[in-house]
Amino acid sequence: MAIYELQCAHPDCGRRYEKDDTFRLHCEDEISGFHGPALLRACYETQRLEVRGDLPGIFKYSDWLPTGNTYISPARFELGGPCTYKSQGLSKNLGLEHLFVAFSGYWPEKGATLVTGSFKEFEAQATIARSFSVFRPKRPAPLVISSAGNTACGFNYVTSALGLPVYLVVPEAGLSELSVPVETAPTLIVVRGDYYDAICVAEQLATEKGLMREGGARNVARRAGLGVAALHSVAHPKQGSGALFDHYFQAVGSGTGAIAAHEAFQLLRRDGRFGDRTTRVHMVQNAPFSPIVDAWEAGGRSFEAVEDLVAKERIPSVTAQVLTNRRPPYSIAGGVYDTLGDSGGSAWRVTNSQIYRAGTLFRELEGIDIGPAAAAAVAALQQAVSMSQVRREDRVLLHVTGAGGEKLRSEKQMHPVRPAFTITPEASHEFFDRLDPIKVLPDAIEGVLLYS
């Protein structure tokens, strides 16, 4: 059971909150205007991580999950967990002696069983457990999830396993990411627009209908769940490296997963058993839509949101559609800018052709298919090696998330999620007037458990 406090990441604050009894997402001093936007971080009483092999999914790492005395273990479906292996083929091709792959996808032969194909399933497990922990003995309101595709798929799978209602809001381009090998029945709202349009509609839906927004990057459980991939890659007794890495590569849309990895590496440094090196976090985006890379190259903390016309021109030409977040948590204290700066990391821009070649290379050398976002991370690592920013002897963790989709579809019958509504952002208020959502969860939720 994790005992923790929440601490404000703003450099002029650091205020702590002993009780997480309101699903807190903001520091009170930010709300009052005493300082600017800042993430909250979970500070755990347990300093040394114990990997709990007796628990399902990500809850093997419950020492460092802000879920209190609550975990989930659904009877209907199996919860996926993290998987890491040491590369042979790609490692030799790149001339790297210590290349590890965090494989967040479907590859049962390696022990990877994520039927959603992405580590976004981890954030769903942690967020749902935190919501029940915080609101117990009451029940939280049903969740509204906005997503480019992968996050919605993760929440759809986990809520279906528990028999929970959920409202998913995705852009049309995200529909292809929602299939899973089980029957599910979420309320799926498709927005004729991009990811940012879906975010706006989801915010309106939650506000007007009394539903629960999980908070995105501000949610400590969401970040902690995503960070489990990094914890596992270092600390797992069989698959982990046993030592911190010099470099971590991941493709990003919002950058929340990379922030989560950085926070996980910091926890591992404080543990003391895995070395004291700082892991450089490298974030990768797909040109021509690369707002995080653009802002980082411009220097400074400021971030200008991509204008509508520019976004609508560039986003359709991007191969990795899940990476198209117009308003990532860049400037916020503890966010993307601080993660890149504090870790000494870099931001990389890769083209569609580079993504295609990297994906083909990975399949040839490692023996499994990967999606465009995962291939973008491979392409950036290739660039970094060619530019000598990554050296032969460096310890490298490559996060391949969104992988094994072809293998999954060849082995299991996939069930697409059918939209309940398709709307335009301009017509959202008219739609809300017609919608009568479920506002109370069932009395008994199977699979939401307490630690003994």
N, C-alpha and C positions, 0 to 999 in steps of 0.2 A: 504494500500500500504506500503510495507516494504522499508524503507530507510536504507541502510547498507554500511559498508566498509568491505574490505577484509584485514585480518591481518595475517602475517606470524606467525606460531606456534613455530618457532625455538627459543630456550631460549636466544640466542645471537642476536636476530634480533627484531622481533615485528613490522616490517615495515608495514605501512598501505597503502591501495590503495583505494582512494575515488571513482573512477569510475571503474565499472565492464563492460567495453565496448569491451573487447577482449575475453570474456569467459576464463578469467585468471585461470590457474591451478598451476602456479609456482610463487614463489617470485623471483624478479629480482636478488636479492643477491644470491639465489641458482643457478640461471642460470649463473651468473658471477663467481661462484665458491667461494664466500666469506663465505658460510656456506653449510652444508650438506642438504640432502633432508628434506623438511618440508611441512606439510599440510598448507593450508590457511584456516582461520576460518572467518565466517560471523559475524560481530559486528553490531547489530541493534540499530537504534536510539530509538526505542520503548523498554522501559525497563519492562513494565507491559503488559502481554499478554491479548489480548481480543479475545475470541473465537467467530468467526463470523459464526453464525448459518445459515446465508443467502447464504453462498457460498458452492460450491460442493466439494466433495472429501476432499483432504488434505488442501484445501485453506481456510478452517475455521481457520487455524493456519497461515494465510498469514503474520501476524505481524513478524513472525520469519521464513520466507522463503525468500531466496535470489532471488526472481523472480520479483522485482521491481513493476511496475504497471500492470503486466501481470498475467492472470490466464487462465485456460482452462475449458470449460464447453461444451463438445461435445453434439450434438443433437442425435447422433445415439445410443450411449451406455451410461449407467450410470457409473459415476466414483465411485469407492469404497472408503470408508474412514475407519478410525481406530475404534476399538471396544474393550471395557474393561468391565470385570465383576468381582465381588467378588466371589471367589470359595467357595463352600459348601462341596462337597464330597471329593475332593482331600485335601482341607484344613483340614478337620476332620481326614482323614487318616494319614496325616503327623503331626498332632498336632500343626498346625499353626493357630493363631488367626486372622492374617491379610494377607491372600494370595489373591492377585489380579492376574487375567489372562488377558494379552493383547492378544486378539484372532485375529490373522491376517489370515483369511480364510473365509470359507463359512458356515454360520450358521444364516440364516435370523431370526430365532426365538430370537436370541440374538442381532440382529442388525448388524451382520457381513455379508457383501455382496460382498466380494472380489471373483469374479469369476475366477481370476487367482490363488486363493488359497494362496497367499503370500503377505507380505508387500512390496515386490519388486515392486509392482504396484505403491507404493507411490513415489519411487525414479524416476520412469518414468514420473509421473505427474510433479514433481518439475523440473526435468532436461529439459523437453520439454518447460515448461513455461520460465525457465531461458534463454534458447537458443533464444527464440523469443524476450524476453525482451532485451537481450544484443545486438542482431543484428538488431533490429528494427531501421529504416524502411526497411533495407535489410532483406533477408531471409537466415536462416542458411542452410548449406549443409545437405543432408540426413545423419542420424546417422548410425554408425556401432557399434553394440552391441555384445560383447563377453560374454558368460554366461555358467554356468553349467546347466542352465535350467530355473530357476525361474525368473531371471532378464530379460531374453529374452522373456519370456511369458508376463511379465508386460509391456515391451516396445512394444511388438507386439499388445497387446490389446489397449493400449492408442494411439499409432500411427494409428491403424486401425480406431479407433473412430474418429480421426481427418482427416482421408484420407491422411496420410503422408506416403511416402515410407520409408522403414527401411531395413537394412541389418543385419541379425542375424547370428552369428557364434557360433556354439555349438558343443561339443563333442558328439559322438554317444550316450553315456549314458544319455545325457540331452534331447533326443528327447521325451521321455515319459512325460516330464514336460510341454510340449508346447500346450496342448489342451485347448481350451476355448469354451464357448457355443455360439460363433458367427463365421461367416465365415471371415477369414482374408487372406491377400495375401502378406506376407513379402517375401523378398528374403532370403531364409534360406540356409545357407552353413553349411553342416555337416562335421566335421573334424574327421578322424579316428585317435583318440588320446585322451588325457585327457583335462581338463579345461585349463591348461597352454598352450597346443598346440593351442587351440581355441583362446586364448588371442594373441598369436604370429601371427596367421593368420589374425586376425582382425586388428592388428597394421599395418601389411603389406598392407592390403586392403585399409585402410584409407589413408596411406601415398602415395601409388602408384596411387590411383584413385581419390584423392582430396575429400574424404568424411570426415565426422566429427566423431572423437572419443569423447565420453562424459567425459572421464577422470577417471572413476572408483572412488576410494576412494579420489582422489585429487579434485573431483568436489564437491564444497560446497553445490550445490543444491541436488545432490544425497544423501549426508549425511543428509541434513536438511529434505528431504522427508522421509527418513527412521526414523529420529528422531521424527516424528510426533506421532508415536505409543507411545513413552514415554511421550510426551507432553500431549496427550489425556488422558493417564492413571492417570495423576496427576490433570490436570487443567480442564477437561471437567466438566461442572456443574452438570451433572446427573450421568455419568459413572466413573468419576475420583475419586481418593482417597481423594483429597483435601490436601494431604501432601506428601512430598517426601518419597521415600522408603529407607530402609536400604540395600536391596539387589535387584539386577536385574540379571536374568538368561536368557541366549540366546545361542542357538547353532550357530556356526560360521564356515564359510569357509575362507573368507578373513578377517572377523572381522569388516568390514565397518559398519554394522548395530549396533554393540556394541559400536564402536567409536561414531556413531551418537547418540545413547542413552545417552552416557556420556556427550556429548556436550549439548544435550537437558536438562539433569538434571542440568548442570551448569547454563544454562539460567534461569531455574526455581528457582534456589537458589538466583540468582541476582534479580529476580522479588520480592522476599521478603515475599510473601503471603503464601508460602507452606513449611516454615521451613528452617533450615540451615544445615540439615544433609547431609553428603556425601553418595551418593548411591554407594555401592560396585558393580562393574560390573563383572559378572562371565561369562566366555566364555567356551563353551563346544564343544568338537570334538569327532569324532567317531574313536576309535582304530580299526585297527592298523595304521591309517593315521591321525596323530595329530601333525603337524609341529608347530602350535602355542603353544600347551601344552609342547612339547619337548623343545622349545626355552625358554619358561618361567621357566621351571624347571631347565634348565641349568644356569639360572641367567644371568644378563647383557643384554645389548641392541642388541648384535650381533645376526644375524639370517643367518643360512646357508640353502640355497634352497635345497629342496629334490632332490637327484640325479634321473636321468631318470629311471634307472633300478630299484631303490628302489620304486619310485612312481608307476611304471607300475606293480610292484609286489604287492604293498599294496592296491592301489586304488580299484581294482576289488573286493576286499574282504570287502569293506566298504558298509554298508547298506544305509547310508545317503550320496548318491553320490553328492548332492549339496554342501557338506561341504569340497570338495577336491580341495582346492586352494593351489598350490605348492609355490606361492610367495606372501603371504599376506603382507599388509603394516605394517610390524612389527616394524622395526627399525626407520622408518621415524618419525621426530618430530611431536607429536600430534597423532601418530598412535596407534597400538595395545599395544606396550610396555608401552607407556605413559598412555594410558587409564587404563590398569591394575594397574600400579604403582600409578598413581594419585588418583584413586578411592579406592585403597586398596583391589582390587578384586582378583580373582583366576581364574585359567584355569583348566578345568576338562576333563578327558578322560573317555569315556563310551564305553562298548562293544556292539556288535550286540545283544547279548542276553538280556542285560540290556535295550537296546532300545525297543526290542520287548515287554518285560514285562511292561515297563513304558507306552508304547502306549496302551496296553491292559487294564492296570489299569486306565488310563485317560478315556478311552471309558466307562468303567464300572461305574466310579465315577462321571464323568461330562456329559456323554451322547452324545458324539460326537467323530468321528474318527479323528486321527491326523497322520501326516506323520512321517517318520523316524527322520528328523531333529528336529521337535517339540518334539518328544518322547525323543530325546537325552537330551534336556533341562530339561524335567521332571525327567529323570534318574539322572542327575547331582544334581538337587534339592534334590532328595531322599538321595543321598550320603551326601550332605552338612548337612542335618538334622540329619542323623545318626551319623555324626562326630561332631555334636554340633557346627558347624560353622554357622548355622542358628538356632536361638533360637525361642521358642514358641511365644514370644511377638514381634518379629521383623516384620517389614512391608516388604513384599516381592512382587516383580512384576516378574511373570513368563511369558516370551514372547513365545507364541505358534504360530509359523509362518509356514505355510504349513499344513493346516488343513481343515477338512470338504470336502475333495476330494470325498469320497464315497457318501456323501449326495448330492454333486453337480452333480455327474454323474448319480445318481438315479432320479434327478429332471429335468435335462436339457440335451438336446442332445449336445454332445461334438464334436468339429471339430478339428481334428489333423492338424498340419501344415506339408505340404509335402515339402521335401527338393528340392531346385532348383539345388543344386550341392552337391556331396559327394566327398571329396578330402582327400589326405594324406598331412601332413605338408611338406613332401619333394617335393611334386608336386605343391606347392602353386604358384610359379612364373609362371609356365605353365598355371595354371588356370587363373591368373590375366591377362595374355595376351589375353585370350578369353572373359573376362568379360567387358561389356560396360555398366557401371552403370548409373542410373539417378543421375545427379549432381545438379539439380536445383529443388527446391520445387515448387508446384503449386502457381499461383499468389494469389488465394484466399483460405485461410484455415479457414473453418468454425469451430467455437468453441474456437479459440484463442482470448481472450477478454482483454480489458483494464478496469481497475478500473475507475469509474466515479469520 
